[in-house]
Amino acid sequence: MATLYVVGTPIGNLDDITLRGLAILKSADLVLCEDTRVTKKLLDHYGIEVPTMSYHSQSGLAKLDKIIENLEEGKNVALVSDAGTPTISDPGSVLISTVKKTLPQVQVVSIPGPSAVTAALSIAGVPASDFLFLGFLPHKKGRETLFGEIKESKRTVVFYESPHRIIKTLTSLDEHMGERTVHLARELTKIHEEVLSGKPEKLLQTLETLPEKARGEFVVVVDPVK
Ligand code: SAM
């Protein structure tokens, strides 16, 4: 019986993949990649030669049908994203729900690995036994309402942010909850990994004085309301 493996891959440091993850990628009949060029770097690093196919947020029904066909033929398929855990602010959930509906005999198996959200929480020094994860904040509609919710949250709030919007987001955090401590987990698992903590105003000053710190990948963690 075919299996669909959902495989976590590194978020920066290529060593951060499990032995099981490597074994599954090696033995898969097909690896579905968000971007085949990105995953090829990981596969090449570990000398893994395996057929790949792209599967991303713009993939249409024809691609979904092709994947279903492969599973019907009994092929083992592994799904990865560019980095971290598929479906966490990444493509995959439509594929998985379609497989569960149309091919209930196919097992969907998790091969856990890193995710930026858990990596950030693990080193931010915040209460993390429960938390609210918002993925990427909307750019326009609902954005202001969300800042209101973050302000009132009794749980630690975590979200992803791009370097292009980090200043804008810190400015909004400063306007809505200037007294709250915020943590920027930056470039996790990479050479310049760091967590910058402080009130939004202080973080804005840091990023404006040291523009190199406004580059790279960010997870934003907001302390809960006391
Ligand atoms: N599925 C991925 C996961 O499990 O972490 C997340 C994919 S999402 C498209 C990409 C976002 O995750 C980035 O914009 C950034 O906010 C965050 N991210 C990914 N890698 C990161 C890293 N090494 N350091 C900090 N944030 C990271």
py3Dmol code that shows the C-alpha trace and the ligand (Angstrom):
import py3Dmol

protein = """\
ATOM      1  CA  MET A   1       0.000   0.000   0.000  1.00  0.00           C
ATOM      2  CA  ALA A   2       1.306   3.457  -0.880  1.00  0.00           C
ATOM      3  CA  THR A   3       2.260   5.938   1.811  1.00  0.00           C
ATOM      4  CA  LEU A   4       2.369   9.707   1.763  1.00  0.00           C
ATOM      5  CA  TYR A   5       5.180  10.875   4.061  1.00  0.00           C
ATOM      6  CA  VAL A   6       5.158  14.469   5.290  1.00  0.00           C
ATOM      7  CA  VAL A   7       8.810  15.225   5.976  1.00  0.00           C
ATOM      8  CA  GLY A   8      10.251  18.092   8.021  1.00  0.00           C
ATOM      9  CA  THR A   9      13.441  19.580   6.520  1.00  0.00           C
ATOM     10  CA  PRO A  10      16.040  22.081   7.849  1.00  0.00           C
ATOM     11  CA  ILE A  11      15.198  25.769   8.371  1.00  0.00           C
ATOM     12  CA  GLY A  12      18.794  26.824   7.707  1.00  0.00           C
ATOM     13  CA  ASN A  13      21.370  24.372   9.000  1.00  0.00           C
ATOM     14  CA  LEU A  14      21.411  21.358   6.678  1.00  0.00           C
ATOM     15  CA  ASP A  15      22.399  19.076   9.577  1.00  0.00           C
ATOM     16  CA  ASP A  16      18.919  19.541  11.045  1.00  0.00           C
ATOM     17  CA  ILE A  17      17.227  16.586   9.406  1.00  0.00           C
ATOM     18  CA  THR A  18      16.457  13.337  11.165  1.00  0.00           C
ATOM     19  CA  LEU A  19      17.958   9.980  10.213  1.00  0.00           C
ATOM     20  CA  ARG A  20      14.436   8.794   9.508  1.00  0.00           C
ATOM     21  CA  GLY A  21      13.791  11.827   7.300  1.00  0.00           C
ATOM     22  CA  LEU A  22      16.877  11.028   5.227  1.00  0.00           C
ATOM     23  CA  ALA A  23      15.969   7.348   4.962  1.00  0.00           C
ATOM     24  CA  ILE A  24      12.448   8.201   3.793  1.00  0.00           C
ATOM     25  CA  LEU A  25      13.696  10.696   1.196  1.00  0.00           C
ATOM     26  CA  LYS A  26      16.233   8.132  -0.044  1.00  0.00           C
ATOM     27  CA  SER A  27      13.650   5.390  -0.452  1.00  0.00           C
ATOM     28  CA  ALA A  28      10.753   7.482  -1.803  1.00  0.00           C
ATOM     29  CA  ASP A  29       9.535   6.867  -5.360  1.00  0.00           C
ATOM     30  CA  LEU A  30       8.750  10.560  -5.680  1.00  0.00           C
ATOM     31  CA  VAL A  31       9.569  13.682  -3.643  1.00  0.00           C
ATOM     32  CA  LEU A  32       7.088  16.554  -3.918  1.00  0.00           C
ATOM     33  CA  CYS A  33       8.910  19.865  -3.460  1.00  0.00           C
ATOM     34  CA  GLU A  34       7.643  23.399  -3.029  1.00  0.00           C
ATOM     35  CA  ASP A  35      10.607  24.454  -5.211  1.00  0.00           C
ATOM     36  CA  THR A  36      12.601  21.604  -6.733  1.00  0.00           C
ATOM     37  CA  ARG A  37      15.764  23.777  -6.924  1.00  0.00           C
ATOM     38  CA  VAL A  38      15.695  24.435  -3.170  1.00  0.00           C
ATOM     39  CA  THR A  39      15.127  20.792  -2.237  1.00  0.00           C
ATOM     40  CA  LYS A  40      17.760  19.660  -4.736  1.00  0.00           C
ATOM     41  CA  LYS A  41      20.385  21.440  -2.605  1.00  0.00           C
ATOM     42  CA  LEU A  42      19.362  19.315   0.392  1.00  0.00           C
ATOM     43  CA  LEU A  43      19.185  16.109  -1.652  1.00  0.00           C
ATOM     44  CA  ASP A  44      22.579  16.788  -3.283  1.00  0.00           C
ATOM     45  CA  HIS A  45      24.119  17.530   0.116  1.00  0.00           C
ATOM     46  CA  TYR A  46      23.149  14.021   1.253  1.00  0.00           C
ATOM     47  CA  GLY A  47      23.854  12.337  -2.111  1.00  0.00           C
ATOM     48  CA  ILE A  48      20.184  11.421  -2.557  1.00  0.00           C
ATOM     49  CA  GLU A  49      19.067  10.792  -6.114  1.00  0.00           C
ATOM     50  CA  VAL A  50      15.324  10.521  -6.340  1.00  0.00           C
ATOM     51  CA  PRO A  51      12.649  11.736  -8.768  1.00  0.00           C
ATOM     52  CA  THR A  52      11.212  15.117  -7.751  1.00  0.00           C
ATOM     53  CA  MET A  53       8.093  17.011  -8.776  1.00  0.00           C
ATOM     54  CA  SER A  54       6.969  20.503  -7.820  1.00  0.00           C
ATOM     55  CA  TYR A  55       3.932  20.955  -5.623  1.00  0.00           C
ATOM     56  CA  HIS A  56       3.277  24.483  -4.373  1.00  0.00           C
ATOM     57  CA  SER A  57       0.524  26.924  -3.484  1.00  0.00           C
ATOM     58  CA  GLN A  58      -0.261  27.627  -7.161  1.00  0.00           C
ATOM     59  CA  SER A  59      -0.408  23.950  -8.176  1.00  0.00           C
ATOM     60  CA  GLY A  60      -3.775  23.202  -9.740  1.00  0.00           C
ATOM     61  CA  LEU A  61      -6.074  20.197  -9.939  1.00  0.00           C
ATOM     62  CA  ALA A  62      -4.093  18.571 -12.761  1.00  0.00           C
ATOM     63  CA  LYS A  63      -1.052  18.324 -10.467  1.00  0.00           C
ATOM     64  CA  LEU A  64      -3.203  16.957  -7.649  1.00  0.00           C
ATOM     65  CA  ASP A  65      -4.578  14.282 -10.035  1.00  0.00           C
ATOM     66  CA  LYS A  66      -1.054  13.319 -11.063  1.00  0.00           C
ATOM     67  CA  ILE A  67      -0.021  12.838  -7.430  1.00  0.00           C
ATOM     68  CA  ILE A  68      -3.150  10.790  -6.712  1.00  0.00           C
ATOM     69  CA  GLU A  69      -2.306   8.637  -9.760  1.00  0.00           C
ATOM     70  CA  ASN A  70       1.184   7.973  -8.375  1.00  0.00           C
ATOM     71  CA  LEU A  71      -0.261   6.913  -5.018  1.00  0.00           C
ATOM     72  CA  GLU A  72      -2.857   4.695  -6.745  1.00  0.00           C
ATOM     73  CA  GLU A  73      -0.006   2.963  -8.560  1.00  0.00           C
ATOM     74  CA  GLY A  74       1.415   2.103  -5.132  1.00  0.00           C
ATOM     75  CA  LYS A  75       4.261   4.630  -5.184  1.00  0.00           C
ATOM     76  CA  ASN A  76       5.568   6.032  -1.917  1.00  0.00           C
ATOM     77  CA  VAL A  77       5.509   9.793  -2.037  1.00  0.00           C
ATOM     78  CA  ALA A  78       7.329  12.232   0.276  1.00  0.00           C
ATOM     79  CA  LEU A  79       6.137  15.815   0.662  1.00  0.00           C
ATOM     80  CA  VAL A  80       8.602  18.534   1.686  1.00  0.00           C
ATOM     81  CA  SER A  81       8.508  22.317   1.660  1.00  0.00           C
ATOM     82  CA  ASP A  82      11.417  24.706   1.084  1.00  0.00           C
ATOM     83  CA  ALA A  83      12.163  24.704   4.808  1.00  0.00           C
ATOM     84  CA  GLY A  84      10.671  23.369   8.014  1.00  0.00           C
ATOM     85  CA  THR A  85       7.441  21.447   8.348  1.00  0.00           C
ATOM     86  CA  PRO A  86       5.074  21.228   5.374  1.00  0.00           C
ATOM     87  CA  THR A  87       1.590  22.763   5.940  1.00  0.00           C
ATOM     88  CA  ILE A  88       2.846  25.147   8.667  1.00  0.00           C
ATOM     89  CA  SER A  89       2.363  28.398   6.680  1.00  0.00           C
ATOM     90  CA  ASP A  90       3.356  26.231   3.720  1.00  0.00           C
ATOM     91  CA  PRO A  91       1.545  24.170   1.081  1.00  0.00           C
ATOM     92  CA  GLY A  92       0.352  20.629   1.760  1.00  0.00           C
ATOM     93  CA  SER A  93      -2.967  20.665   3.589  1.00  0.00           C
ATOM     94  CA  VAL A  94      -5.108  20.520   0.399  1.00  0.00           C
ATOM     95  CA  LEU A  95      -3.084  17.569  -0.871  1.00  0.00           C
ATOM     96  CA  ILE A  96      -3.336  15.742   2.445  1.00  0.00           C
ATOM     97  CA  SER A  97      -7.086  16.264   2.821  1.00  0.00           C
ATOM     98  CA  THR A  98      -7.651  15.194  -0.805  1.00  0.00           C
ATOM     99  CA  VAL A  99      -5.615  12.015  -0.277  1.00  0.00           C
ATOM    100  CA  LYS A 100      -7.513  11.236   2.935  1.00  0.00           C
ATOM    101  CA  LYS A 101     -10.843  11.684   1.130  1.00  0.00           C
ATOM    102  CA  THR A 102     -10.110   9.989  -2.177  1.00  0.00           C
ATOM    103  CA  LEU A 103      -7.611   7.310  -1.136  1.00  0.00           C
ATOM    104  CA  PRO A 104      -8.477   6.321   2.444  1.00  0.00           C
ATOM    105  CA  GLN A 105      -6.279   3.226   2.079  1.00  0.00           C
ATOM    106  CA  VAL A 106      -3.174   5.436   1.725  1.00  0.00           C
ATOM    107  CA  GLN A 107      -1.437   6.092   5.020  1.00  0.00           C
ATOM    108  CA  VAL A 108      -0.355   9.660   5.724  1.00  0.00           C
ATOM    109  CA  VAL A 109       2.724   9.484   7.950  1.00  0.00           C
ATOM    110  CA  SER A 110       4.513  12.323   9.697  1.00  0.00           C
ATOM    111  CA  ILE A 111       8.298  12.459   9.705  1.00  0.00           C
ATOM    112  CA  PRO A 112       8.746  15.319  12.167  1.00  0.00           C
ATOM    113  CA  GLY A 113      11.532  17.835  11.893  1.00  0.00           C
ATOM    114  CA  PRO A 114      12.241  21.494  12.584  1.00  0.00           C
ATOM    115  CA  SER A 115       9.751  24.295  12.403  1.00  0.00           C
ATOM    116  CA  ALA A 116      10.629  27.953  12.896  1.00  0.00           C
ATOM    117  CA  VAL A 117       7.690  28.418  15.278  1.00  0.00           C
ATOM    118  CA  THR A 118       8.858  25.772  17.767  1.00  0.00           C
ATOM    119  CA  ALA A 119      12.533  26.673  17.335  1.00  0.00           C
ATOM    120  CA  ALA A 120      11.742  30.313  18.225  1.00  0.00           C
ATOM    121  CA  LEU A 121       9.575  29.410  21.209  1.00  0.00           C
ATOM    122  CA  SER A 122      12.237  27.042  22.528  1.00  0.00           C
ATOM    123  CA  ILE A 123      14.770  29.858  22.965  1.00  0.00           C
ATOM    124  CA  ALA A 124      12.668  33.000  23.494  1.00  0.00           C
ATOM    125  CA  GLY A 125      12.279  32.439  27.229  1.00  0.00           C
ATOM    126  CA  VAL A 126       8.503  32.833  27.222  1.00  0.00           C
ATOM    127  CA  PRO A 127       5.652  30.697  28.579  1.00  0.00           C
ATOM    128  CA  ALA A 128       5.101  28.154  25.812  1.00  0.00           C
ATOM    129  CA  SER A 129       2.958  25.403  27.295  1.00  0.00           C
ATOM    130  CA  ASP A 130       0.179  26.991  25.285  1.00  0.00           C
ATOM    131  CA  PHE A 131       0.490  29.708  22.665  1.00  0.00           C
ATOM    132  CA  LEU A 132      -1.341  31.354  19.799  1.00  0.00           C
ATOM    133  CA  PHE A 133       0.296  30.928  16.392  1.00  0.00           C
ATOM    134  CA  LEU A 134      -0.910  33.307  13.673  1.00  0.00           C
ATOM    135  CA  GLY A 135       1.270  32.308  10.710  1.00  0.00           C
ATOM    136  CA  PHE A 136       1.815  35.400   8.528  1.00  0.00           C
ATOM    137  CA  LEU A 137      -0.295  38.418   9.523  1.00  0.00           C
ATOM    138  CA  PRO A 138      -2.631  39.693   6.794  1.00  0.00           C
ATOM    139  CA  HIS A 139      -1.236  42.723   4.958  1.00  0.00           C
ATOM    140  CA  LYS A 140      -4.468  44.701   4.948  1.00  0.00           C
ATOM    141  CA  LYS A 141      -7.902  43.314   5.828  1.00  0.00           C
ATOM    142  CA  GLY A 142      -8.177  42.246   9.449  1.00  0.00           C
ATOM    143  CA  ARG A 143      -4.661  43.394  10.334  1.00  0.00           C
ATOM    144  CA  GLU A 144      -5.676  46.097  12.802  1.00  0.00           C
ATOM    145  CA  THR A 145      -8.230  43.803  14.500  1.00  0.00           C
ATOM    146  CA  LEU A 146      -5.520  41.202  14.907  1.00  0.00           C
ATOM    147  CA  PHE A 147      -3.217  43.650  16.688  1.00  0.00           C
ATOM    148  CA  GLY A 148      -6.115  44.300  19.078  1.00  0.00           C
ATOM    149  CA  GLU A 149      -6.369  40.534  19.723  1.00  0.00           C
ATOM    150  CA  ILE A 150      -2.625  40.170  20.235  1.00  0.00           C
ATOM    151  CA  LYS A 151      -2.761  42.999  22.773  1.00  0.00           C
ATOM    152  CA  GLU A 152      -5.478  41.225  24.784  1.00  0.00           C
ATOM    153  CA  SER A 153      -3.978  37.725  24.500  1.00  0.00           C
ATOM    154  CA  LYS A 154      -3.328  35.878  27.746  1.00  0.00           C
ATOM    155  CA  ARG A 155      -1.235  33.465  25.703  1.00  0.00           C
ATOM    156  CA  THR A 156       2.161  34.034  24.150  1.00  0.00           C
ATOM    157  CA  VAL A 157       1.543  35.047  20.523  1.00  0.00           C
ATOM    158  CA  VAL A 158       3.860  33.915  17.729  1.00  0.00           C
ATOM    159  CA  PHE A 159       3.869  34.832  14.050  1.00  0.00           C
ATOM    160  CA  TYR A 160       6.079  34.827  10.976  1.00  0.00           C
ATOM    161  CA  GLU A 161       7.267  38.052   9.382  1.00  0.00           C
ATOM    162  CA  SER A 162       9.301  38.895   6.291  1.00  0.00           C
ATOM    163  CA  PRO A 163      12.286  41.279   6.411  1.00  0.00           C
ATOM    164  CA  HIS A 164      10.350  43.675   4.127  1.00  0.00           C
ATOM    165  CA  ARG A 165       7.627  44.178   6.718  1.00  0.00           C
ATOM    166  CA  ILE A 166       9.427  43.778  10.024  1.00  0.00           C
ATOM    167  CA  ILE A 167       9.785  47.550  10.612  1.00  0.00           C
ATOM    168  CA  LYS A 168       6.118  48.138   9.726  1.00  0.00           C
ATOM    169  CA  THR A 169       5.042  45.372  12.093  1.00  0.00           C
ATOM    170  CA  LEU A 170       7.221  46.621  14.954  1.00  0.00           C
ATOM    171  CA  THR A 171       5.773  50.105  14.404  1.00  0.00           C
ATOM    172  CA  SER A 172       2.235  48.672  14.712  1.00  0.00           C
ATOM    173  CA  LEU A 173       3.235  46.711  17.841  1.00  0.00           C
ATOM    174  CA  ASP A 174       4.651  49.934  19.287  1.00  0.00           C
ATOM    175  CA  GLU A 175       1.392  51.792  18.554  1.00  0.00           C
ATOM    176  CA  HIS A 176      -0.881  49.081  19.947  1.00  0.00           C
ATOM    177  CA  MET A 177       1.157  47.666  22.847  1.00  0.00           C
ATOM    178  CA  GLY A 178       4.297  49.724  23.360  1.00  0.00           C
ATOM    179  CA  GLU A 179       4.793  48.389  26.907  1.00  0.00           C
ATOM    180  CA  ARG A 180       4.820  44.716  25.923  1.00  0.00           C
ATOM    181  CA  THR A 181       8.057  42.748  25.562  1.00  0.00           C
ATOM    182  CA  VAL A 182       8.608  41.381  22.057  1.00  0.00           C
ATOM    183  CA  HIS A 183      11.221  38.847  20.932  1.00  0.00           C
ATOM    184  CA  LEU A 184      12.586  38.694  17.401  1.00  0.00           C
ATOM    185  CA  ALA A 185      14.014  35.239  16.708  1.00  0.00           C
ATOM    186  CA  ARG A 186      16.177  35.855  13.692  1.00  0.00           C
ATOM    187  CA  GLU A 187      18.071  33.557  11.302  1.00  0.00           C
ATOM    188  CA  LEU A 188      17.425  30.481  13.433  1.00  0.00           C
ATOM    189  CA  THR A 189      19.990  27.672  13.043  1.00  0.00           C
ATOM    190  CA  LYS A 190      22.112  29.903  10.784  1.00  0.00           C
ATOM    191  CA  ILE A 191      25.405  31.732  11.464  1.00  0.00           C
ATOM    192  CA  HIS A 192      23.718  34.957  12.572  1.00  0.00           C
ATOM    193  CA  GLU A 193      21.052  33.322  14.749  1.00  0.00           C
ATOM    194  CA  GLU A 194      19.942  35.599  17.579  1.00  0.00           C
ATOM    195  CA  VAL A 195      16.968  36.608  19.680  1.00  0.00           C
ATOM    196  CA  LEU A 196      16.488  40.353  20.141  1.00  0.00           C
ATOM    197  CA  SER A 197      14.181  41.109  23.047  1.00  0.00           C
ATOM    198  CA  GLY A 198      12.717  44.361  24.321  1.00  0.00           C
ATOM    199  CA  LYS A 199       9.907  46.840  23.952  1.00  0.00           C
ATOM    200  CA  PRO A 200       8.957  47.466  20.294  1.00  0.00           C
ATOM    201  CA  GLU A 201      10.443  50.972  20.418  1.00  0.00           C
ATOM    202  CA  LYS A 202      13.847  49.625  21.504  1.00  0.00           C
ATOM    203  CA  LEU A 203      13.756  46.927  18.814  1.00  0.00           C
ATOM    204  CA  LEU A 204      12.922  49.553  16.184  1.00  0.00           C
ATOM    205  CA  GLN A 205      15.913  51.601  17.305  1.00  0.00           C
ATOM    206  CA  THR A 206      18.174  48.530  17.094  1.00  0.00           C
ATOM    207  CA  LEU A 207      17.006  47.631  13.587  1.00  0.00           C
ATOM    208  CA  GLU A 208      17.317  51.205  12.404  1.00  0.00           C
ATOM    209  CA  THR A 209      20.826  51.657  13.824  1.00  0.00           C
ATOM    210  CA  LEU A 210      22.034  48.237  12.688  1.00  0.00           C
ATOM    211  CA  PRO A 211      20.255  47.619   9.349  1.00  0.00           C
ATOM    212  CA  GLU A 212      21.946  44.214   8.930  1.00  0.00           C
ATOM    213  CA  LYS A 213      19.746  43.017  11.810  1.00  0.00           C
ATOM    214  CA  ALA A 214      16.628  43.886   9.808  1.00  0.00           C
ATOM    215  CA  ARG A 215      17.608  41.290   7.184  1.00  0.00           C
ATOM    216  CA  GLY A 216      17.026  37.568   7.119  1.00  0.00           C
ATOM    217  CA  GLU A 217      14.142  35.494   8.431  1.00  0.00           C
ATOM    218  CA  PHE A 218      12.110  36.370  11.505  1.00  0.00           C
ATOM    219  CA  VAL A 219       9.737  34.828  13.969  1.00  0.00           C
ATOM    220  CA  VAL A 220       8.019  37.405  16.178  1.00  0.00           C
ATOM    221  CA  VAL A 221       7.089  36.343  19.715  1.00  0.00           C
ATOM    222  CA  VAL A 222       4.944  38.604  21.898  1.00  0.00           C
ATOM    223  CA  ASP A 223       4.755  38.135  25.661  1.00  0.00           C
ATOM    224  CA  PRO A 224       1.259  37.452  27.026  1.00  0.00           C
ATOM    225  CA  VAL A 225      -0.672  40.206  28.785  1.00  0.00           C
ATOM    226  CA  LYS A 226       0.032  40.051  32.531  1.00  0.00           C
TER     227      LYS A 226
END
"""
ligand_1 = """\
27
SAM
N 6.957 25.614 7.209
C 7.956 26.476 7.756
C 8.206 26.058 9.213
O 7.789 24.982 9.601
O 8.847 26.814 9.922
C 7.593 27.938 7.644
C 7.454 28.394 6.233
S 7.034 30.076 6.054
C 6.712 30.147 4.327
C 8.578 30.892 6.121
C 8.695 31.805 7.322
O 9.111 31.045 8.458
C 9.754 32.880 7.170
O 9.240 34.025 6.489
C 10.095 33.202 8.609
O 9.119 34.046 9.178
C 9.993 31.803 9.244
N 11.312 31.149 9.200
C 11.695 30.130 8.400
N 12.983 29.811 8.647
C 13.419 30.641 9.602
C 14.657 30.816 10.287
N 15.713 30.075 9.995
N 14.732 31.770 11.237
C 13.674 32.546 11.551
N 12.476 32.428 10.932
C 12.351 31.495 9.979
"""
view = py3Dmol.view(width=600, height=400)
view.addModel(protein, "pdb")
view.setStyle({"model": 0}, {"cartoon": {"style": "trace"}})
view.addModel(ligand_1, "xyz")
view.setStyle({"model": 1}, {"stick": {}})
view.zoomTo()
view.show()
